[in-house]
Amino acid sequence: MTDPGERLRNSLAADQAVTADFDSPIAMEAMRATRVLHAADQDPFPAPGRIRVVTIANQKGGVGKTTSTVNLGVALAMYGLRTLVIDLDPQGNASTALGVEHTVRTPSIYDALVGDNTLAEVTHPTTASPNLFCVPATIDLAGAEIELVSVVAREHRLRRSIEAYLHELPAEERPHYVLIDCPPSLGLLTLNALVAGDEVLIPIQCEYYALEGLGQLLSNIDLVRQHLNPGISVSTILLTMYDGRTKLADQVADEVRNHFGELVLKAVIPRNVRVSEAPGYGQSVLTYDPGSRGSTSYVEAAREFAHRGVGLPQVVAPPKAAPPPPVAAPPPAMGPPSVAALVLGEPVAGPAQRGRHAT
């Protein structure tokens, strides 16, 4: 079977044979694809200064979270960077797109969050690249939020699993990137991802309702930073589903760039039918149609994202995961609600109600 990375290079190299007028859209697109190819050979993706644990989040559905997680992960892996994708969405779409089985009995992220499995025990290789691994999600994950309600330090379950996983791996096998694909909600699963991550990448579609609900997400990230994970920050905004035929797409892109400034990647992901078709074949767009606009755009976005990680401070080794804390004592009669309650929008319980969850 042809290596996907070689397929990408062969497909893009074929565009060099285009003999049409170089002012035509087709020829310009071929030249763009060729530039991506030559950049890959002459300027490979640099390794980050430390392991980057990136949470891809936006509670609005259909903005390209999973698509971006998968294709950025594949691009990073194809260009030499070890990458782990954690599928935290019960729908398991990232697992499907990476060709990883996620039936009910498949060892999955559910077993690491709710059960006793280590992350290493639920990590699977992918066919997209030998550098790419995936922790799949199964339908069992849909009930995880209910099962975790009474668990001590429920917000830290994913973070501790990742820390233990990184500590146990030899240095040469540790991933350069851990990408966490969140569900389209602000529930306990997304909260776990925000506590586990060092940075947040927010995909924003170039459409009318693009910024709807974004304020709530940013507010919750700020709450998590203040109380649960002081290292978390929004590092990247990725514009997706850009349609250059409409003025609206340009208006939304301009508004996002004016508001978020340098956080927004210069690379933009266009609307592209190949991007939509690829998951149906259990592939990323980079392996499904390497020369498509969707593929070259994700390569450009991944390259830009990778270069942003070069200046991060070096970490020799991740800290060993802290042991689980003892079972919490019953809460006092009076006191503020937990941060999780504030983030998740839970009602502030009275002493008797809180006591029921402390058992």
N, C-alpha and C positions, 0 to 999 in steps of 0.2 A: 504493500500500500504506500502510495506517495506521501511523503511527509507534508503536513499542511503548510509549514513554513516555506517549503520548496515550491508548493503549488502557488502560494501567494507571490513569490518572486517570479515564477514563470509566467503567471498571468499578467503581472504588471510589466514585465520585460517585453511581452508580446506587443504592448502598446507602442513600443518604439518604432514598429514597422508601419505605423499610420502615415500615409502619404497625402492625406487631405490637406486642404488649405489650413494653415496653423491658426488662422483667425476664427475658424469654425468652432462651435461649442464642443463637438466630438473630439477634435484634435486637441483643444485646450484641456479637456478632461483627461485625455491620454497622456499629455505632458505632465499633468498634475499627478497622475498615478505613477509615472516614471520617476518624478522627483521624490516621491515617497520611497520607491525602491532604492534609488541611489543613496538617499539619506540613511536608509537602513544599513547599507553596506559601509558607508563612510563614517557614520555617526550613530552607532548602536545605542540602545537605551542605556543610560547610566544607572548604576545601582544606587539606591538611596543611602544616605548617611546612617540610617537606622531602619529597622523593620517598621514599615508603615501599615498601621491597622486603620483601615478606611471604612467608615460607615456610609453606605449610599442610602439616603433617606429622603422621602417627601411623602407626606401622608396622602397627597392627592394621587389617585390611581391613573394609570395610563400615560405617565410622563416619560417613561423610558428608564425606570430604575433598574429593572431586571435586565433589559436589553443592554444597558450601559455597563452594568456589572459584568455580564458575560463577555461582551466584546472588548472592554478594556482589559479584563483578565486574560483573555486569549491573546490580545496584542502584546501585553507585557510579557507573557510567557513565551510567545513565539520569538520575541526579540531578546531572549536570554535571561529574563528575570523570573525567579521561582515565585509562584503565585498560588495562594490558597483562596478559594471562593467558598464562603459560608452562606448557604441558602437558609435564610431565616423566615421565609414566606411559606406558610402552609400549602399554598398552591403548588410549590415545587417547580416553578417555571424555569428557574436558573438551572436546576438539576436536569430538566428535560433538554434545555438548549445545549448543555455540555455533554449530553449523551450518557448521563449517570442514572442508573436505576434508582427509583425511589418508591418502590412498592411498600406495602405496610410492614413487611418483615425486614426491610433493608435497614442496616445500622445507620442511624441518622442523627442530626443535631438534637432531635427530641431526646434520644438516649443519653446525650451528654448534659442536657439542661435539666431533665427530670429524673433520669436514671443515674447509674453509677459508671457509665462508660467514659473513658477518656476521649479527648478529641482525636487522638491518633487512631483509636479503634473504630471511629466512624468516618474517617477520611478515605476517599476513593480516588484513584487515578482517573484521568480523562483521556479521550482519544485525540483531543485538539492539540495537545503538546505534552511532551514528557515533563515539562516544567510546571504544568498546571494540575492542581488537585482540587477536589470539591468535597465539602461536607453537605450531603443532600438533605432535603426536607421531605418528610412524609406527611400524610394527612393527620397523623397522630399529633403533629405540632399544633393543630387547631385547638386542641384542648389543653395545651401547655399553660396558657395564661391562668386558667382556672386552677390547675394543679399546683402552680407556683405561688398562689395567693398566700398560703400559710407557711411557706418556706422561709427560713431565716436568710437574710441577705439575698433575697430573690433577685434584686437588681444586678447583683454581681456574679451570677452564675456563669454567664458567657465569658466575662473577663477572666475569671479564675481558670476556666477551661483553656482559654487561649494562652494564658501565662504559663500554665503547667505544660502545655503542648510545646511551646517554644523553648522552655527550659530543658525539656527532656531530649530535644533533637540536637544532634551534633551541629556545630556552627555552620559547616558546609552544606547542611541539609535544611537549614531554616529558611522559610520563605522571605523574599524581599518585601512582598505585599500580602496582606490579608484583607480581602474585600468582603464586606458583609452586606448582603442584599436584604433589605428590610421589607416587611409587609406594608401595604398602603393604609397604615393606621398609626396612631400614637399610643399603642397599648404597651403591655409589659415586654413583649418581644422587641419592639423598637427601643424601649428604654434600656433593655439589656445591651442592645447594639451600641447605643450612645455611651453607656458606661464603659463598654469594652474598647471603643475606638479612641484613637488619638486625634482623628480629624474626620470631618464630615464632607462628603461630596453630594451636592444637591443638583439633580437633573431638573431642568425647567423647560417645558415645552413652549415653543414660540406661538402660542395661541392666546385667545382672549382671556381665559380664566387661569392663565399661567401662575399668577401671584396669589390666587385665592388660597387662603389657609397657610401661606408661607410665614406670616407673622406669628402664628401659633407655634409652628415648628421652631422658629428662631427663639421664641420665648422659652420653649421647653429645653432647647439646647443650653440656653443661659442658666436655667434652673439646675440642670445636670452639672454644668460647669461650677456653679456656686457650691453645690452640696454633695455631689457624688463623684465627679471626675473633673478635677481642675485643669487637666491637660487637654480637654476636648475643645475643638474650635472648628468653625466652618473654613475650610481651606480652599474649596473649589466649587465653582458653579459651572455646570455644563449645559449649554443650550441644545435642545433636541427638537426633532420634528420641524426643522426649519424649511419653509416653503418659499423660495425666492421669487415665486410668481405673485406673491401677495404683499401688499403694503403692511398688512397687519403683522406679519412675521418680522419685518424690519423694525416696526414700531415697538414691538415687545422686546426684541433683542436690544434696541437702543435703551429702552427703559431699564432693563435688567443691568446693562453695562453701566449706565449712569448711576444706578443705586449701589451696585456691588463692586464697581471699579475693577481692580486687578485680580479679584477673586475669580472673575469669569474667564474661562479659557478662550483663546482666540479661535481655536478650532470649533466649528459648529457641526452638529450632526443633522444632515438633511433628511427630509422625508424620502424614503427609498424603499421600493417594493421588495428588494432583496433582503433588507433588514427584517421585514415582516415575514418573509417566507422561510428564512433559515431555521427558526426554532421548530417548525413542522417536520424538519428532517433531522432533528436532534443535533443541530450544528449552530455555530456562530456564523455571522455573515462573512468573517474572514476566511473560514474554511468552505463555506457554501458558494460564495462568488467573490474570490479574492480581488478582482479588478473593479468591483462595483464602487459607486460613490460612497455607499454606506461603509464599506470596508476601508477604503482609503481615509475616510473622515475619522473613523475610530482609531486607525493607526496614528494619524496626526494628533488626535486628542490624547492618546496614551503616551505618545512621545513628549508632548508638552507637559503632561501631568508628571511623567517620570523626571523630567529636567527640574521640575519644581522641588523634587525631593533630594536633590544633590546637596543642598546646604544644610540639611537637617543635622543636628548634633549626633556624633557617633555614640552608639551604645555597644559596649563590648559583649554583653550577654544580658538577656532579659532576666529580671528578678524571679526568684523561685516563688511559685504561687503560695500565698499565705494559707495556713490551715483554716478550715471552716471555723467560724466563731461558735462559742457555746450557745445553746438554746437561750434565746432572750428571756429575761425575767418579765413577769407581767407588767404592762405599762402603768405609769402612775395615773392617779385619778384625773389629773389635769395636765395639759401639755399640748403643744402644737401638733398638727397632723404631720405624717411622714412626707418626705420629699416625693416618694412614689405616689402618694395620694394626691399631692398637688399636681404632679406631671400628668397622671392618668385621669385626673378629674374625678377621683372617687369622693363620695360624700365624707365629711369629717365625722367619724363615728364617736359616740359617747363612750365612757369608760367601759360599760358593760358590753357594748358591741365590739370594742377593740379587744377586749379580753377573750372573745371567742376565737380570734385569729392567733392568739398567742399560745394556744395549746399545741 
